[in-house]
Amino acid sequence: MANKIDQAALSKTDSTLNRKASFAVVESYKTIRTNLMFLLSQSENKRLIITSAISGEGKSTTSINIAIAFSQLGSRVLLIDADMRKPTVHKKLKLQNNKGLSSVLVGFCDISDAIHSINPNLDVLTAGSTPPNPSELLGSANMVRLLDSLNEFYEYIIFDTPPINIVSDALVLAPHTSGMVLVVQNSTTTHEQFKKALSSIEFANAKLLGAILNGSKGQKKNYKYGYYDYYYYK
């Protein structure tokens, strides 16, 4: 049952999401949250990127669950779907996507018109319509101005970005954040794909906060489902 959204948390505001996440998944995300809080405590900003080496590794679901976990502590959190090429956050949360990040960056709408409130502490900015130049928009002066304005309202800003081995969007956004978290799918991501992602992060001089191994199996015999582990690279 790995790679599932924390339905118990979301069901408070969306009755269609009413299945409870497993105890192991919930506890794993709490551990991830605690580790990230320590890592970000001395940072100039508390913005982080969630990415993966390839597609299908669960980065969007991971982004959603991390955002939920932070919001449950009472922190004001904004989840931004920065995957303007193949966005999925709005589908997973059943949100409209006619206005989103791309719309705000090109001036088609104001940020206040594009924000979705999920719970009292969690807002979501969907990706919006697919633009012809996603990387350029993420690295634009408009993006910098947007982030500066959002700092007044949110303690944590979490970006869901495209896979790092496919496009450079996450690396373009990295200088405006405190670091990146790499999602790795157990038994799917190859060593070469993982090494290539690490090399890209190092080449771009971006900060790797850590990696989440998605879909690993529990060690106890009574665990009949997968869960998420968290570990660091030194």
Short mmCIF file of the C-alpha atoms (twelve columns), coordinates in Angstrom:
data_MODEL
# 
_entry.id   MODEL 
# 
loop_
_atom_site.group_PDB 
_atom_site.id 
_atom_site.type_symbol 
_atom_site.label_atom_id 
_atom_site.label_alt_id 
_atom_site.label_comp_id 
_atom_site.label_asym_id 
_atom_site.label_seq_id 
_atom_site.Cartn_x 
_atom_site.Cartn_y 
_atom_site.Cartn_z 
_atom_site.pdbx_PDB_model_num 
ATOM 1   C CA . MET A 1   0.000   0.000   0.000   1 
ATOM 2   C CA . ALA A 2   2.907   2.321   -0.552  1 
ATOM 3   C CA . ASN A 3   2.550   5.335   -2.794  1 
ATOM 4   C CA . LYS A 4   -0.822  6.324   -1.323  1 
ATOM 5   C CA . ILE A 5   -2.011  9.771   -0.329  1 
ATOM 6   C CA . ASP A 6   -2.838  10.288  3.340   1 
ATOM 7   C CA . GLN A 7   -6.566  10.058  2.750   1 
ATOM 8   C CA . ALA A 8   -7.370  10.363  6.457   1 
ATOM 9   C CA . ALA A 9   -5.927  13.870  6.547   1 
ATOM 10  C CA . LEU A 10  -7.581  14.990  3.332   1 
ATOM 11  C CA . SER A 11  -10.982 13.508  4.139   1 
ATOM 12  C CA . LYS A 12  -11.605 16.373  6.562   1 
ATOM 13  C CA . THR A 13  -12.085 18.686  3.590   1 
ATOM 14  C CA . ASP A 14  -12.850 16.300  0.708   1 
ATOM 15  C CA . SER A 15  -15.367 13.529  1.301   1 
ATOM 16  C CA . THR A 16  -14.283 11.703  -1.853  1 
ATOM 17  C CA . LEU A 17  -10.906 10.989  -0.269  1 
ATOM 18  C CA . ASN A 18  -12.057 8.875   2.631   1 
ATOM 19  C CA . ARG A 19  -9.753  5.855   2.708   1 
ATOM 20  C CA . LYS A 20  -7.298  5.787   5.590   1 
ATOM 21  C CA . ALA A 21  -3.590  5.538   4.913   1 
ATOM 22  C CA . SER A 22  -1.764  2.700   6.610   1 
ATOM 23  C CA . PHE A 23  -0.089  3.332   9.949   1 
ATOM 24  C CA . ALA A 24  3.364   2.606   8.502   1 
ATOM 25  C CA . VAL A 25  2.924   5.150   5.697   1 
ATOM 26  C CA . VAL A 26  1.724   7.858   8.096   1 
ATOM 27  C CA . GLU A 27  4.585   7.260   10.541  1 
ATOM 28  C CA . SER A 28  7.134   7.257   7.733   1 
ATOM 29  C CA . TYR A 29  5.962   10.661  6.551   1 
ATOM 30  C CA . LYS A 30  6.181   11.993  10.094  1 
ATOM 31  C CA . THR A 31  9.793   10.839  10.178  1 
ATOM 32  C CA . ILE A 32  10.458  12.524  6.841   1 
ATOM 33  C CA . ARG A 33  8.862   15.715  8.156   1 
ATOM 34  C CA . THR A 34  11.001  15.720  11.305  1 
ATOM 35  C CA . ASN A 35  14.211  15.190  9.336   1 
ATOM 36  C CA . LEU A 36  13.349  17.931  6.868   1 
ATOM 37  C CA . MET A 37  12.506  20.345  9.670   1 
ATOM 38  C CA . PHE A 38  15.987  19.872  11.132  1 
ATOM 39  C CA . LEU A 39  17.630  20.240  7.723   1 
ATOM 40  C CA . LEU A 40  15.704  23.424  6.914   1 
ATOM 41  C CA . SER A 41  15.897  25.012  10.363  1 
ATOM 42  C CA . GLN A 42  19.003  27.068  9.540   1 
ATOM 43  C CA . SER A 43  18.123  27.798  5.917   1 
ATOM 44  C CA . GLU A 44  17.436  31.267  4.560   1 
ATOM 45  C CA . ASN A 45  14.152  29.982  3.176   1 
ATOM 46  C CA . LYS A 46  12.091  26.859  3.721   1 
ATOM 47  C CA . ARG A 47  11.439  25.975  0.103   1 
ATOM 48  C CA . LEU A 48  12.203  22.462  -1.101  1 
ATOM 49  C CA . ILE A 49  11.968  20.535  -4.343  1 
ATOM 50  C CA . ILE A 50  10.612  17.003  -4.611  1 
ATOM 51  C CA . THR A 51  11.870  15.305  -7.766  1 
ATOM 52  C CA . SER A 52  12.840  11.888  -9.107  1 
ATOM 53  C CA . ALA A 53  15.227  10.360  -11.620 1 
ATOM 54  C CA . ILE A 54  12.527  9.068   -13.962 1 
ATOM 55  C CA . SER A 55  8.745   9.151   -14.159 1 
ATOM 56  C CA . GLY A 56  6.502   6.810   -12.202 1 
ATOM 57  C CA . GLU A 57  8.479   6.889   -8.950  1 
ATOM 58  C CA . GLY A 58  5.735   8.478   -6.838  1 
ATOM 59  C CA . LYS A 59  7.140   11.988  -6.499  1 
ATOM 60  C CA . SER A 60  3.780   13.754  -6.806  1 
ATOM 61  C CA . THR A 61  2.112   11.570  -4.179  1 
ATOM 62  C CA . THR A 62  5.180   12.047  -1.985  1 
ATOM 63  C CA . SER A 63  4.981   15.826  -2.440  1 
ATOM 64  C CA . ILE A 64  1.324   15.842  -1.413  1 
ATOM 65  C CA . ASN A 65  1.919   13.721  1.671   1 
ATOM 66  C CA . ILE A 66  4.904   15.789  2.818   1 
ATOM 67  C CA . ALA A 67  2.830   18.953  2.443   1 
ATOM 68  C CA . ILE A 68  0.022   17.372  4.473   1 
ATOM 69  C CA . ALA A 69  2.476   16.284  7.170   1 
ATOM 70  C CA . PHE A 70  3.874   19.795  7.580   1 
ATOM 71  C CA . SER A 71  0.409   21.370  7.627   1 
ATOM 72  C CA . GLN A 72  -0.665  19.049  10.447  1 
ATOM 73  C CA . LEU A 73  1.846   20.808  12.719  1 
ATOM 74  C CA . GLY A 74  0.063   24.106  12.200  1 
ATOM 75  C CA . SER A 75  2.603   25.500  9.733   1 
ATOM 76  C CA . ARG A 76  1.324   27.447  6.755   1 
ATOM 77  C CA . VAL A 77  2.247   25.329  3.726   1 
ATOM 78  C CA . LEU A 78  1.981   25.882  -0.023  1 
ATOM 79  C CA . LEU A 79  2.325   22.961  -2.431  1 
ATOM 80  C CA . ILE A 80  3.219   24.100  -5.966  1 
ATOM 81  C CA . ASP A 81  2.889   21.779  -8.927  1 
ATOM 82  C CA . ALA A 82  5.918   22.953  -10.905 1 
ATOM 83  C CA . ASP A 83  5.607   20.073  -13.352 1 
ATOM 84  C CA . MET A 84  4.000   22.159  -16.055 1 
ATOM 85  C CA . ARG A 85  4.759   19.512  -18.694 1 
ATOM 86  C CA . LYS A 86  2.816   16.618  -17.171 1 
ATOM 87  C CA . PRO A 87  1.009   17.857  -14.049 1 
ATOM 88  C CA . THR A 88  -0.782  15.379  -11.791 1 
ATOM 89  C CA . VAL A 89  -1.290  17.110  -8.433  1 
ATOM 90  C CA . HIS A 90  -4.638  18.569  -9.482  1 
ATOM 91  C CA . LYS A 91  -5.824  15.122  -10.601 1 
ATOM 92  C CA . LYS A 92  -4.826  13.453  -7.333  1 
ATOM 93  C CA . LEU A 93  -6.530  16.180  -5.284  1 
ATOM 94  C CA . LYS A 94  -9.477  16.607  -7.676  1 
ATOM 95  C CA . LEU A 95  -8.825  20.314  -8.266  1 
ATOM 96  C CA . GLN A 96  -9.488  22.590  -11.219 1 
ATOM 97  C CA . ASN A 97  -6.377  23.400  -13.265 1 
ATOM 98  C CA . ASN A 98  -7.572  26.140  -15.600 1 
ATOM 99  C CA . LYS A 99  -5.598  28.663  -13.517 1 
ATOM 100 C CA . GLY A 100 -2.246  27.771  -12.002 1 
ATOM 101 C CA . LEU A 101 1.476   28.477  -11.867 1 
ATOM 102 C CA . SER A 102 1.869   29.087  -15.590 1 
ATOM 103 C CA . SER A 103 -1.097  31.484  -15.596 1 
ATOM 104 C CA . VAL A 104 0.407   33.506  -12.739 1 
ATOM 105 C CA . LEU A 105 3.924   33.655  -14.217 1 
ATOM 106 C CA . VAL A 106 2.759   34.982  -17.585 1 
ATOM 107 C CA . GLY A 107 0.360   37.468  -15.967 1 
ATOM 108 C CA . PHE A 108 -2.930  35.889  -17.016 1 
ATOM 109 C CA . CYS A 109 -4.235  35.899  -13.433 1 
ATOM 110 C CA . ASP A 110 -3.312  36.958  -9.918  1 
ATOM 111 C CA . ILE A 111 -1.896  34.443  -7.460  1 
ATOM 112 C CA . SER A 112 -4.933  34.854  -5.209  1 
ATOM 113 C CA . ASP A 113 -7.189  33.634  -8.033  1 
ATOM 114 C CA . ALA A 114 -5.156  30.472  -8.583  1 
ATOM 115 C CA . ILE A 115 -4.707  29.226  -5.005  1 
ATOM 116 C CA . HIS A 116 -6.762  26.263  -3.748  1 
ATOM 117 C CA . SER A 117 -7.291  25.895  0.000   1 
ATOM 118 C CA . ILE A 118 -7.125  22.226  1.067   1 
ATOM 119 C CA . ASN A 119 -7.271  22.717  4.822   1 
ATOM 120 C CA . PRO A 120 -6.709  25.698  7.164   1 
ATOM 121 C CA . ASN A 121 -2.918  25.333  6.865   1 
ATOM 122 C CA . LEU A 122 -2.434  23.862  3.384   1 
ATOM 123 C CA . ASP A 123 -2.860  25.635  0.040   1 
ATOM 124 C CA . VAL A 124 -2.142  24.265  -3.430  1 
ATOM 125 C CA . LEU A 125 -1.071  26.069  -6.590  1 
ATOM 126 C CA . THR A 126 -1.679  23.749  -9.530  1 
ATOM 127 C CA . ALA A 127 0.463   23.827  -12.669 1 
ATOM 128 C CA . GLY A 128 -2.024  25.520  -14.972 1 
ATOM 129 C CA . SER A 129 -2.012  25.197  -18.749 1 
ATOM 130 C CA . THR A 130 1.112   23.714  -20.325 1 
ATOM 131 C CA . PRO A 131 3.312   26.549  -21.654 1 
ATOM 132 C CA . PRO A 132 5.838   26.216  -24.506 1 
ATOM 133 C CA . ASN A 133 8.721   27.232  -22.214 1 
ATOM 134 C CA . PRO A 134 8.413   25.701  -18.701 1 
ATOM 135 C CA . SER A 135 12.131  25.911  -17.850 1 
ATOM 136 C CA . GLU A 136 12.326  29.568  -18.843 1 
ATOM 137 C CA . LEU A 137 9.299   30.417  -16.726 1 
ATOM 138 C CA . LEU A 138 10.727  28.661  -13.660 1 
ATOM 139 C CA . GLY A 139 13.980  30.577  -14.019 1 
ATOM 140 C CA . SER A 140 12.374  33.935  -14.785 1 
ATOM 141 C CA . ALA A 141 12.358  37.155  -12.807 1 
ATOM 142 C CA . ASN A 142 8.594   36.706  -12.429 1 
ATOM 143 C CA . MET A 143 9.244   33.460  -10.540 1 
ATOM 144 C CA . VAL A 144 11.619  35.241  -8.156  1 
ATOM 145 C CA . ARG A 145 9.074   37.979  -7.515  1 
ATOM 146 C CA . LEU A 146 6.339   35.405  -6.943  1 
ATOM 147 C CA . LEU A 147 8.413   33.536  -4.366  1 
ATOM 148 C CA . ASP A 148 9.311   36.759  -2.578  1 
ATOM 149 C CA . SER A 149 5.628   37.623  -2.243  1 
ATOM 150 C CA . LEU A 150 4.713   34.105  -1.074  1 
ATOM 151 C CA . ASN A 151 7.276   34.256  1.728   1 
ATOM 152 C CA . GLU A 152 4.983   36.658  3.552   1 
ATOM 153 C CA . PHE A 153 2.226   34.057  3.806   1 
ATOM 154 C CA . TYR A 154 3.848   30.607  3.948   1 
ATOM 155 C CA . GLU A 155 6.422   29.019  6.211   1 
ATOM 156 C CA . TYR A 156 7.050   26.060  3.887   1 
ATOM 157 C CA . ILE A 157 6.825   25.960  0.101   1 
ATOM 158 C CA . ILE A 158 7.072   22.530  -1.545  1 
ATOM 159 C CA . PHE A 159 7.610   22.087  -5.287  1 
ATOM 160 C CA . ASP A 160 6.653   18.990  -7.254  1 
ATOM 161 C CA . THR A 161 8.941   19.066  -10.314 1 
ATOM 162 C CA . PRO A 162 9.490   16.888  -13.405 1 
ATOM 163 C CA . PRO A 163 11.972  13.993  -13.272 1 
ATOM 164 C CA . ILE A 164 15.535  15.273  -13.234 1 
ATOM 165 C CA . ASN A 165 16.853  12.811  -15.828 1 
ATOM 166 C CA . ILE A 166 14.253  13.902  -18.381 1 
ATOM 167 C CA . VAL A 167 14.226  17.719  -18.215 1 
ATOM 168 C CA . SER A 168 16.190  20.398  -16.355 1 
ATOM 169 C CA . ASP A 169 13.240  22.165  -14.692 1 
ATOM 170 C CA . ALA A 170 14.146  21.076  -11.149 1 
ATOM 171 C CA . LEU A 171 17.743  22.241  -11.591 1 
ATOM 172 C CA . VAL A 172 16.580  25.620  -12.925 1 
ATOM 173 C CA . LEU A 173 14.393  26.076  -9.849  1 
ATOM 174 C CA . ALA A 174 17.005  24.802  -7.371  1 
ATOM 175 C CA . PRO A 175 18.838  28.145  -6.782  1 
ATOM 176 C CA . HIS A 176 15.610  29.606  -5.388  1 
ATOM 177 C CA . THR A 177 15.172  26.828  -2.809  1 
ATOM 178 C CA . SER A 178 17.036  25.328  0.143   1 
ATOM 179 C CA . GLY A 179 17.505  21.966  -1.532  1 
ATOM 180 C CA . MET A 180 16.100  18.929  -3.251  1 
ATOM 181 C CA . VAL A 181 14.684  15.579  -2.162  1 
ATOM 182 C CA . LEU A 182 15.074  12.712  -4.609  1 
ATOM 183 C CA . VAL A 183 12.331  10.067  -4.728  1 
ATOM 184 C CA . VAL A 184 13.534  6.590   -5.709  1 
ATOM 185 C CA . GLN A 185 11.175  3.714   -6.499  1 
ATOM 186 C CA . ASN A 186 12.323  0.404   -5.053  1 
ATOM 187 C CA . SER A 187 12.931  -2.291  -7.720  1 
ATOM 188 C CA . THR A 188 12.194  0.219   -10.501 1 
ATOM 189 C CA . THR A 189 14.908  2.859   -10.536 1 
ATOM 190 C CA . THR A 190 18.202  1.458   -11.783 1 
ATOM 191 C CA . HIS A 191 21.602  2.261   -10.280 1 
ATOM 192 C CA . GLU A 192 22.592  4.056   -13.473 1 
ATOM 193 C CA . GLN A 193 19.470  6.233   -13.420 1 
ATOM 194 C CA . PHE A 194 20.072  7.049   -9.775  1 
ATOM 195 C CA . LYS A 195 23.735  7.894   -10.359 1 
ATOM 196 C CA . LYS A 196 22.835  10.082  -13.329 1 
ATOM 197 C CA . ALA A 197 20.370  12.058  -11.182 1 
ATOM 198 C CA . LEU A 198 22.998  12.544  -8.457  1 
ATOM 199 C CA . SER A 199 25.545  13.664  -11.037 1 
ATOM 200 C CA . SER A 200 23.100  16.225  -12.462 1 
ATOM 201 C CA . ILE A 201 22.416  17.644  -9.009  1 
ATOM 202 C CA . GLU A 202 26.142  17.863  -8.266  1 
ATOM 203 C CA . PHE A 203 26.938  19.420  -11.661 1 
ATOM 204 C CA . ALA A 204 24.292  22.113  -11.100 1 
ATOM 205 C CA . ASN A 205 25.747  22.796  -7.642  1 
ATOM 206 C CA . ALA A 206 22.318  22.150  -6.148  1 
ATOM 207 C CA . LYS A 207 21.894  20.921  -2.586  1 
ATOM 208 C CA . LEU A 208 20.608  17.387  -2.056  1 
ATOM 209 C CA . LEU A 209 18.737  17.221  1.250   1 
ATOM 210 C CA . GLY A 210 18.237  13.478  1.009   1 
ATOM 211 C CA . ALA A 211 16.360  10.712  -0.754  1 
ATOM 212 C CA . ILE A 212 13.155  8.814   -0.120  1 
ATOM 213 C CA . LEU A 213 13.120  5.135   -0.968  1 
ATOM 214 C CA . ASN A 214 9.576   4.488   -2.081  1 
ATOM 215 C CA . GLY A 215 7.969   1.040   -1.934  1 
ATOM 216 C CA . SER A 216 10.412  -0.791  0.334   1 
ATOM 217 C CA . LYS A 217 9.080   -3.708  2.361   1 
ATOM 218 C CA . GLY A 218 8.582   -3.743  6.104   1 
ATOM 219 C CA . GLN A 219 11.007  -5.766  8.182   1 
ATOM 220 C CA . LYS A 220 8.435   -7.170  10.562  1 
ATOM 221 C CA . LYS A 221 6.572   -10.307 9.512   1 
ATOM 222 C CA . ASN A 222 3.185   -8.790  10.238  1 
ATOM 223 C CA . TYR A 223 3.787   -5.974  7.734   1 
ATOM 224 C CA . LYS A 224 1.814   -6.908  4.635   1 
ATOM 225 C CA . TYR A 225 2.400   -3.633  2.824   1 
ATOM 226 C CA . GLY A 226 5.188   -1.414  1.621   1 
ATOM 227 C CA . TYR A 227 6.220   1.822   3.287   1 
ATOM 228 C CA . TYR A 228 8.579   4.744   2.858   1 
ATOM 229 C CA . ASP A 229 12.115  4.904   4.221   1 
ATOM 230 C CA . TYR A 230 14.198  8.060   4.512   1 
ATOM 231 C CA . TYR A 231 17.942  8.310   4.419   1 
ATOM 232 C CA . TYR A 232 20.723  10.796  3.727   1 
ATOM 233 C CA . TYR A 233 23.796  11.063  1.554   1 
ATOM 234 C CA . LYS A 234 27.009  12.453  3.014   1 
# 
